[in-house]
Amino acid sequence: MYNPFSLEGKTILVTGASSGIGQGVAIDLSKMGAKVVITARNKDRLNRTFESMEGGGHEQIIADLCDIGEVEHLIDQIPVLDGTVFCAGIVKTLPVRNIKDDVITEVFDANIISDIRLSSRLLKKKKLSIGASVVMISSVSTFNVKVGNSLYSASKGAMNSFAKAMALEVSNQKIRVNCVQPGFVPTNILENHGMSEDALQWYAERHPLGFGTPTDIANVCIYLLSNASRWVTGSVFTIDGGYTLQ
């Protein structure tokens, strides 16, 4: 049966796969027939993702993408890839006047520098096949900003710009690079952030279609990783349940 969205026979790397959107993406890609290589820093949580994946042939590799040595080890271990989904990231909320140098480094390292570093090495080591698809998980906060969210918004804005430039550079290899900007998807990254019930309710009331789930984001990634999107590159997809319409 014709199915341009099938991921059968594709090998895909998912970073930040131990929790949240990354975990959901990894599990759903496995359901679509992909061989998935998952990576994150926390061994126990990553293993829980691994045990929830369907099919066989998957791999898990522990790596801190902010550590150059561990990135090199990851690159050496992974096979040639047909796609990647960069999900690793952190949130830090504080006003600009209180931003310290170490926090700047922490947020940008986790949210964009690690992705740039990994992308560069994947290309240098020829770990992306001809026609591969690179998907980066950005955020609607790139243009729908909130007080105290300057570092996160700036790091994700940098991601969007980087993805467009990379898309142009690798187009001669038919490699595609796109970003997905989720709206509010309640995951453990927000729980760890200490968001109150009142804040959650505030956001819930501003999403016409309600809160999204990791699967809603995974479905867009599946499209971008599949042959159905072979003519799509340098694009930014906003998936937010109508949040930014208001």
Rosetta silent file (secondary structure, phi, psi, omega in degrees, C-alpha in Angstrom):
SEQUENCE: MYNPFSLEGKTILVTGASSGIGQGVAIDLSKMGAKVVITARNKDRLNRTFESMEGGGHEQIIADLCDIGEVEHLIDQIPVLDGTVFCAGIVKTLPVRNIKDDVITEVFDANIISDIRLSSRLLKKKKLSIGASVVMISSVSTFNVKVGNSLYSASKGAMNSFAKAMALEVSNQKIRVNCVQPGFVPTNILENHGMSEDALQWYAERHPLGFGTPTDIANVCIYLLSNASRWVTGSVFTIDGGYTLQ
SCORE:     score description
SCORE:     0.000 S_00000001
   1 L     0.000  134.813 -179.158    0.000    0.000    0.000 S_00000001
   2 L   -67.199  125.212  179.145    1.301    3.435   -0.946 S_00000001
   3 L  -147.946   93.364 -177.971    2.337    5.397    2.146 S_00000001
   4 L   -67.529  -10.780 -179.066    4.654    8.385    1.622 S_00000001
   5 L   -93.632   -1.127 -179.439    4.779    8.907    5.402 S_00000001
   6 L   -64.754  143.660  175.741    6.346    5.522    6.144 S_00000001
   7 L  -111.732   14.913  178.116    9.708    5.509    7.903 S_00000001
   8 L   -56.457  131.718  177.436   10.466    1.863    7.113 S_00000001
   9 L    83.219   -1.295  179.808   14.156    1.391    6.384 S_00000001
  10 L   -98.536  140.494  175.814   15.149    4.795    7.784 S_00000001
  11 E  -107.979  123.801 -171.345   17.649    5.259   10.617 S_00000001
  12 E  -130.839  133.903  176.491   16.937    8.334   12.735 S_00000001
  13 E   -94.759  132.230  174.644   18.749    9.961   15.658 S_00000001
  14 E  -122.111  119.608  176.322   16.668   11.600   18.403 S_00000001
  15 E   -93.211  159.906 -178.262   18.434   13.749   21.001 S_00000001
  16 L    62.129   34.714 -170.550   16.912   14.610   24.353 S_00000001
  17 L   -87.013    4.484 -176.286   15.015   11.328   24.121 S_00000001
  18 L   -82.941  -11.544 -176.841   14.864   10.578   27.840 S_00000001
  19 L  -165.222  171.119  171.316   11.752   12.660   28.507 S_00000001
  20 H    57.382 -140.042 -177.984    9.124   15.062   27.197 S_00000001
  21 H   -61.907  -40.573  179.735    8.812   15.739   23.488 S_00000001
  22 H   -59.515  -42.144  178.294   12.024   13.833   22.708 S_00000001
  23 H   -63.881  -46.170  179.536   10.707   10.712   24.389 S_00000001
  24 H   -61.793  -41.543  179.247    7.380   10.959   22.573 S_00000001
  25 H   -62.519  -47.030 -178.639    9.066   11.511   19.230 S_00000001
  26 H   -58.714  -45.899 -178.229   11.364    8.504   19.670 S_00000001
  27 H   -64.890  -44.257 -177.803    8.506    6.171   20.589 S_00000001
  28 H   -69.953  -33.371  175.693    6.274    7.353   17.732 S_00000001
  29 H   -63.826  -37.995  178.649    9.078    7.086   15.167 S_00000001
  30 H   -64.347  -34.441  178.824    9.572    3.472   16.219 S_00000001
  31 H   -68.279  -23.426 -179.551    5.850    2.847   15.609 S_00000001
  32 L   -91.129    6.676  173.677    6.302    4.148   12.056 S_00000001
  33 L    96.302    2.576 -179.935    8.970    1.562   11.293 S_00000001
  34 L   -76.202  151.696  165.456   12.130    3.612   11.790 S_00000001
  35 E   -89.032  119.489 -170.653   15.274    2.284   13.379 S_00000001
  36 E  -112.357  129.018  172.536   15.801    4.883   16.102 S_00000001
  37 E  -102.826  118.486 -177.171   19.049    5.844   17.813 S_00000001
  38 E  -110.259  146.297  178.637   18.229    7.694   21.031 S_00000001
  39 E  -144.320  148.806  177.248   20.558    9.751   23.182 S_00000001
  40 E  -171.774  178.306 -177.575   20.369   11.768   26.401 S_00000001
  41 L   -87.236  -32.745 -172.280   22.340   12.293   29.605 S_00000001
  42 L   -92.350  114.353 -174.045   20.243   10.279   32.058 S_00000001
  43 H   -64.564  -45.060 -176.224   20.765    6.535   31.670 S_00000001
  44 H   -65.523  -45.475 -179.337   17.731    5.366   33.657 S_00000001
  45 H   -68.530  -37.114  178.636   15.247    7.672   31.926 S_00000001
  46 H   -64.365  -38.066  179.543   16.725    6.930   28.510 S_00000001
  47 H   -65.798  -33.576  177.151   16.350    3.222   29.163 S_00000001
  48 H   -64.952  -39.036  174.692   12.657    3.728   29.988 S_00000001
  49 H   -61.970  -46.599 -178.104   12.204    5.335   26.584 S_00000001
  50 H   -57.525  -42.609 -178.173   14.080    2.470   24.963 S_00000001
  51 H   -71.010  -17.913 -179.812   11.850   -0.116   26.624 S_00000001
  52 H   -91.871   -6.901 -177.525    8.731    1.699   25.385 S_00000001
  53 L   -80.291  149.667 -179.010    9.770    1.678   21.730 S_00000001
  54 L   -99.057  160.241  179.958    8.254   -0.750   19.238 S_00000001
  55 L    77.307 -169.005 -177.299   10.036   -2.915   16.708 S_00000001
  56 L  -132.800  176.821  177.413   13.710   -3.835   16.819 S_00000001
  57 L    84.949    5.160 -179.216   17.158   -2.648   15.854 S_00000001
  58 L   -77.453  160.788  178.487   17.056    0.487   17.994 S_00000001
  59 E  -134.658  149.888  172.478   20.100    1.803   19.884 S_00000001
  60 E  -127.678  134.842 -177.806   20.609    3.973   22.950 S_00000001
  61 E  -133.522  120.736  177.955   23.774    5.966   23.610 S_00000001
  62 E   -75.433  128.446  178.651   24.361    8.030   26.746 S_00000001
  63 L  -160.451  138.867  170.711   25.851   11.417   25.877 S_00000001
  64 L   -96.639  110.539 -174.078   25.949   14.966   27.194 S_00000001
  65 L   -72.047   -6.160  174.666   25.787   17.073   24.036 S_00000001
  66 L   -89.583   -3.228  179.829   27.381   19.994   25.859 S_00000001
  67 L  -106.746  114.493 -174.944   30.537   17.902   26.315 S_00000001
  68 H   -58.636  -40.939  179.908   32.705   17.888   23.172 S_00000001
  69 H   -62.116  -40.759 -179.567   34.325   14.573   24.055 S_00000001
  70 H   -71.863  -31.389  174.697   30.961   12.871   24.497 S_00000001
  71 H   -65.382  -42.783  178.226   29.714   14.319   21.211 S_00000001
  72 H   -61.102  -41.541  178.315   32.748   12.855   19.459 S_00000001
  73 H   -63.013  -43.193  178.939   32.022    9.472   21.058 S_00000001
  74 H   -59.931  -46.998 -179.455   28.388    9.675   19.926 S_00000001
  75 H   -58.898  -41.420 -179.565   29.403   10.490   16.357 S_00000001
  76 H   -66.238  -29.987 -174.386   31.773    7.523   16.291 S_00000001
  77 H   -85.212  -31.137 -172.744   29.075    5.153   17.571 S_00000001
  78 L   -79.816  151.393  175.265   26.117    6.063   15.370 S_00000001
  79 L   -79.686  179.148  173.088   25.515    4.650   11.888 S_00000001
  80 L   -64.917  135.267 -171.425   24.853    6.753    8.791 S_00000001
  81 E  -107.014  147.537  172.164   21.550    8.504    9.380 S_00000001
  82 E   -96.858   -9.834  179.577   18.514    9.202    7.225 S_00000001
  83 E  -173.508  161.343  175.161   17.264   11.786    9.680 S_00000001
  84 E  -140.354  150.952  170.143   17.687   13.504   13.022 S_00000001
  85 E  -129.892  114.081 -178.691   15.365   15.205   15.491 S_00000001
  86 E   -91.062  104.331 -176.248   17.096   17.609   17.872 S_00000001
  87 L  -110.830  -12.599 -175.560   14.906   17.737   21.001 S_00000001
  88 L   -64.542  140.370  178.450   17.414   18.418   23.782 S_00000001
  89 L   176.270  164.678  179.290   16.944   21.725   25.579 S_00000001
  90 L  -135.505  160.725  176.887   16.363   23.548   28.842 S_00000001
  91 L  -120.066  131.986  173.278   14.238   26.434   30.123 S_00000001
  92 L  -133.055  123.188 -178.562   15.496   29.159   32.462 S_00000001
  93 L  -111.600  120.416  176.475   13.192   32.031   33.422 S_00000001
  94 L  -166.813  150.564 -179.576   14.636   35.208   34.878 S_00000001
  95 L   -68.157  155.215 -176.430   14.606   38.931   34.084 S_00000001
  96 H   -56.141  -38.955 -177.269   17.402   40.355   31.953 S_00000001
  97 H   -63.996  -20.131 -178.446   18.845   42.351   34.857 S_00000001
  98 H  -101.914    3.454 -178.898   19.444   39.105   36.777 S_00000001
  99 L   -71.800  129.733  177.582   21.073   37.129   33.969 S_00000001
 100 L  -110.072  159.071 -175.204   24.557   35.890   34.852 S_00000001
 101 H   -57.277  -40.696 -177.372   27.244   34.695   32.488 S_00000001
 102 H   -66.360  -31.184  178.337   27.053   31.071   33.578 S_00000001
 103 H   -72.694  -38.679  175.450   23.302   30.965   32.864 S_00000001
 104 H   -56.693  -49.441 -179.038   23.834   32.433   29.387 S_00000001
 105 H   -61.715  -44.294 -178.061   26.362   29.702   28.677 S_00000001
 106 H   -60.589  -48.204 -176.575   24.148   26.970   30.124 S_00000001
 107 H   -68.193  -47.483 -177.246   21.051   27.899   28.099 S_00000001
 108 H   -70.091  -35.677  175.463   22.797   28.538   24.796 S_00000001
 109 H   -59.071  -47.728 -175.567   24.994   25.436   25.107 S_00000001
 110 H   -72.816  -37.280 -169.244   21.978   23.210   25.683 S_00000001
 111 H   -94.034  -24.047 -178.766   19.555   24.840   23.255 S_00000001
 112 H  -142.841  -42.300 -177.354   21.586   25.740   20.186 S_00000001
 113 H   -61.514  -40.369  178.647   25.395   25.419   20.464 S_00000001
 114 H   -62.441  -37.366  178.731   25.127   21.665   21.045 S_00000001
 115 H   -69.189  -39.661  176.953   22.926   21.348   17.932 S_00000001
 116 H   -63.412  -46.344  179.939   25.369   23.369   15.837 S_00000001
 117 H   -59.114  -46.453 -178.314   28.274   21.283   17.112 S_00000001
 118 H   -67.235  -42.184  179.404   26.465   18.020   16.396 S_00000001
 119 H   -60.826  -44.198 -179.720   25.278   19.136   12.949 S_00000001
 120 H   -60.842  -44.403 -178.167   28.793   20.164   11.943 S_00000001
 121 H   -71.600  -33.689  175.769   30.280   16.861   13.013 S_00000001
 122 H   -61.161  -39.032  179.373   27.536   14.820   11.350 S_00000001
 123 H   -73.587  -43.744 -179.344   28.410   16.507    8.071 S_00000001
 124 H   -61.621  -38.985 -177.703   32.187   16.284    8.509 S_00000001
 125 L   -88.832    5.763  179.435   32.021   12.579    9.343 S_00000001
 126 L    55.080   45.729  179.981   29.545   11.932    6.503 S_00000001
 127 L   -95.858    1.244  174.675   26.975   10.592    8.928 S_00000001
 128 E  -111.472  124.009 -178.085   24.014   12.108    7.046 S_00000001
 129 E   -72.238  162.746  173.049   22.931   10.223    3.948 S_00000001
 130 E   -60.416  129.672 -179.650   22.034   11.882    0.657 S_00000001
 131 E    84.625    9.730 -179.667   18.453   13.079    1.035 S_00000001
 132 E   -67.848  162.294  179.850   18.518   13.012    4.846 S_00000001
 133 E  -124.570  126.935  177.264   16.179   15.212    6.893 S_00000001
 134 E  -107.239  124.691  179.629   17.241   17.293    9.897 S_00000001
 135 E  -119.403  128.071  179.183   14.438   18.439   12.214 S_00000001
 136 E  -115.074  131.950  179.317   15.052   20.929   15.008 S_00000001
 137 E   -88.454  107.359 -179.654   12.547   21.501   17.811 S_00000001
 138 L   -97.255 -141.239 -178.556   12.246   25.250   18.249 S_00000001
 139 L  -165.285  149.502  174.710    9.465   27.165   20.033 S_00000001
 140 H   -66.707  -12.000  178.620    6.720   29.730   19.441 S_00000001
 141 H   -68.383   -7.600  175.458    8.604   31.803   22.015 S_00000001
 142 H   -63.636  -29.168  179.686   10.836   32.932   19.135 S_00000001
 143 L  -129.644  -14.176  177.737    8.148   35.481   18.277 S_00000001
 144 L  -110.185   80.526 -168.528    5.587   35.190   21.099 S_00000001
 145 L   -85.743  156.661  177.083    7.791   36.397   23.921 S_00000001
 146 L  -130.897  153.047  177.055    7.100   36.551   27.651 S_00000001
 147 L   -58.256  133.087  177.932    8.724   38.496   30.481 S_00000001
 148 L    87.841   -2.033 -174.286   11.636   36.538   31.919 S_00000001
 149 L  -109.847   20.828 -172.252   11.976   34.286   28.874 S_00000001
 150 H   -61.268  -43.069 -177.608   14.603   36.251   26.967 S_00000001
 151 H   -65.917  -45.498 -179.882   17.361   33.628   27.022 S_00000001
 152 H   -63.065  -46.984 -179.602   15.119   30.762   25.929 S_00000001
 153 H   -60.424  -43.318 -178.951   13.494   32.866   23.191 S_00000001
 154 H   -65.186  -40.873 -179.098   16.870   34.079   21.939 S_00000001
 155 H   -66.060  -38.262  179.494   18.368   30.583   21.839 S_00000001
 156 H   -75.562  -31.610  173.812   15.414   29.228   19.856 S_00000001
 157 H   -63.243  -39.677  176.483   15.473   32.235   17.538 S_00000001
 158 H   -62.479  -36.555  178.416   19.105   31.427   16.805 S_00000001
 159 H   -61.313  -45.945 -179.356   18.050   27.872   16.004 S_00000001
 160 H   -59.670  -43.735 -179.811   15.567   29.039   13.366 S_00000001
 161 H   -67.247  -42.821  179.076   18.197   31.187   11.655 S_00000001
 162 H   -60.666  -43.600 -178.286   20.839   28.476   11.814 S_00000001
 163 H   -60.555  -40.969  179.804   18.454   25.916   10.307 S_00000001
 164 H   -65.086  -43.197  179.825   17.699   28.145    7.322 S_00000001
 165 H   -66.381  -42.249  178.402   21.386   28.776    6.616 S_00000001
 166 H   -63.534  -40.204 -179.812   22.253   25.098    6.997 S_00000001
 167 H   -57.000  -41.579  179.818   19.361   24.140    4.698 S_00000001
 168 H   -66.911  -42.157 -177.091   20.842   26.278    1.954 S_00000001
 169 H   -65.474  -37.121 -173.560   24.351   24.901    2.418 S_00000001
 170 L   -99.200    6.158 -177.716   23.389   21.210    2.281 S_00000001
 171 H   -63.588  -25.723  179.218   20.763   21.441   -0.457 S_00000001
 172 H   -69.162  -15.127  174.801   23.275   20.167   -3.020 S_00000001
 173 H  -101.156    8.160 -178.188   23.186   16.852   -1.122 S_00000001
 174 L    61.878   20.114  174.974   19.377   16.927   -1.085 S_00000001
 175 L   -82.299  135.866 -177.723   19.570   17.132    2.721 S_00000001
 176 E  -110.556  144.716  179.923   16.633   19.030    4.190 S_00000001
 177 E  -133.999  121.711 -178.789   16.635   21.125    7.381 S_00000001
 178 E  -139.322  159.457  177.004   13.433   22.357    9.030 S_00000001
 179 E  -116.308  147.573  172.875   12.224   23.608   12.409 S_00000001
 180 E  -116.751  125.667  179.454    9.106   22.757   14.375 S_00000001
 181 E  -107.149   96.474  177.779    7.802   25.420   16.770 S_00000001
 182 E   -73.106  151.218  166.000    5.535   23.819   19.374 S_00000001
 183 L   -81.332 -143.066 -175.206    3.118   25.806   21.445 S_00000001
 184 L   -83.581  110.448  177.097    2.504   24.800   25.028 S_00000001
 185 L  -118.734  102.866 -177.713    3.014   21.054   25.480 S_00000001
 186 L   -61.322  116.915  177.024    2.941   20.140   29.190 S_00000001
 187 L  -139.708 -178.286 -177.899    5.917   17.858   29.870 S_00000001
 188 H   -66.357  -20.642  177.751    8.374   17.284   32.683 S_00000001
 189 H   -63.082  -31.501  178.320   10.541   20.183   31.460 S_00000001
 190 H   -80.653  -35.340  176.360    7.759   22.455   32.702 S_00000001
 191 H   -63.379  -43.818  178.617    7.261   20.487   35.904 S_00000001
 192 H   -65.635  -24.639 -179.934   10.963   20.817   36.647 S_00000001
 193 L   -76.765  -11.660  176.852   10.591   24.513   35.871 S_00000001
 194 L    78.363   32.723 -179.417    8.168   24.820   38.804 S_00000001
 195 L   -72.908  133.332 -176.823    5.149   26.103   36.876 S_00000001
 196 L   -78.929  164.140  176.496    2.120   26.607   39.120 S_00000001
 197 H   -62.441  -37.271  178.604   -1.397   25.276   38.539 S_00000001
 198 H   -62.801  -40.866  178.873   -2.598   28.856   38.037 S_00000001
 199 H   -66.105  -40.826  177.727   -0.013   29.385   35.315 S_00000001
 200 H   -61.194  -42.792  179.255   -1.005   26.125   33.627 S_00000001
 201 H   -64.041  -39.079  178.298   -4.643   27.196   33.689 S_00000001
 202 H   -58.563  -46.987  179.419   -3.718   30.585   32.213 S_00000001
 203 H   -67.409  -39.293 -179.009   -2.008   28.879   29.274 S_00000001
 204 H   -59.048  -40.021 -178.241   -4.802   26.329   28.863 S_00000001
 205 L   -69.988  -13.865 -177.318   -7.350   29.095   28.389 S_00000001
 206 L  -105.456    9.442  174.661   -5.265   30.598   25.584 S_00000001
 207 L  -111.962  101.603 -177.506   -5.044   27.483   23.416 S_00000001
 208 L   -51.902  -34.674  179.186   -8.221   27.259   21.294 S_00000001
 209 L   -98.982   10.988 -179.009   -7.604   23.548   20.641 S_00000001
 210 L    80.645  178.230  179.112   -6.325   22.859   24.164 S_00000001
 211 L   -65.672  148.413  173.976   -2.879   21.694   25.160 S_00000001
 212 L   -88.188  173.621  176.749   -0.851   19.623   22.752 S_00000001
 213 L  -125.247  163.224  175.874    0.891   16.330   23.445 S_00000001
 214 H   -55.109  -31.167  178.801    4.309   15.017   22.397 S_00000001
 215 H   -65.933  -34.110  176.912    2.519   12.920   19.755 S_00000001
 216 H   -60.899  -37.009  178.341    1.156   16.080   18.119 S_00000001
 217 H   -76.899  -38.902  179.345    4.741   17.227   17.660 S_00000001
 218 H   -60.274  -37.032 -178.767    5.945   13.759   16.669 S_00000001
 219 H   -62.444  -36.223  176.760    3.391   13.642   13.844 S_00000001
 220 H   -69.810  -39.735  177.461    4.926   16.747   12.263 S_00000001
 221 H   -61.907  -40.171  178.360    8.388   15.242   12.672 S_00000001
 222 H   -58.880  -44.609  176.811    7.194   12.066   10.960 S_00000001
 223 H   -59.012  -47.799 -175.551    6.064   14.148    7.979 S_00000001
 224 H   -70.072  -25.186  178.887    9.367   16.029    7.822 S_00000001
 225 H   -86.481  -18.363 -175.056   11.421   12.834    8.106 S_00000001
 226 L   -87.849  170.736  178.236    9.394   10.973    5.488 S_00000001
 227 H   -70.056  -13.386  179.522    9.556   11.111    1.715 S_00000001
 228 H   -63.894  -22.948 -177.444    6.283   13.063    1.757 S_00000001
 229 H  -109.607   28.043 -174.981    8.265   16.222    2.553 S_00000001
 230 L   -60.637  -17.923 -178.160   11.064   15.715    0.018 S_00000001
 231 L  -110.700   23.323 -177.430   10.485   19.247   -1.366 S_00000001
 232 L  -118.967  119.274  175.664   10.367   21.012    1.997 S_00000001
 233 L  -155.025  152.185  179.767   13.434   22.688    3.460 S_00000001
 234 L    70.464   20.074 -177.245   14.328   25.842    5.371 S_00000001
 235 L  -104.223  156.945  177.256   10.798   26.065    6.751 S_00000001
 236 E  -122.874  117.988 -176.617    9.511   26.736   10.257 S_00000001
 237 E  -101.798  120.423  176.899    6.304   24.943   11.232 S_00000001
 238 E   -92.657  118.705 -178.402    4.212   26.424   14.041 S_00000001
 239 E  -124.137   95.060 -167.430    2.227   23.711   15.825 S_00000001
 240 L  -141.683   14.480  177.918    0.423   25.374   18.714 S_00000001
 241 L    60.981   22.737  178.196   -3.295   24.588   18.817 S_00000001
 242 L    88.700    6.076 -176.087   -4.088   28.158   17.824 S_00000001
 243 H   -56.770  -43.727 -174.966   -2.181   29.758   20.713 S_00000001
 244 H   -87.606    7.641  174.424   -0.450   32.420   18.613 S_00000001
 245 H   -76.573  -18.572 -172.875   -3.641   33.377   16.744 S_00000001
 246 L  -101.247    0.000    0.000   -4.661   35.540   19.683 S_00000001
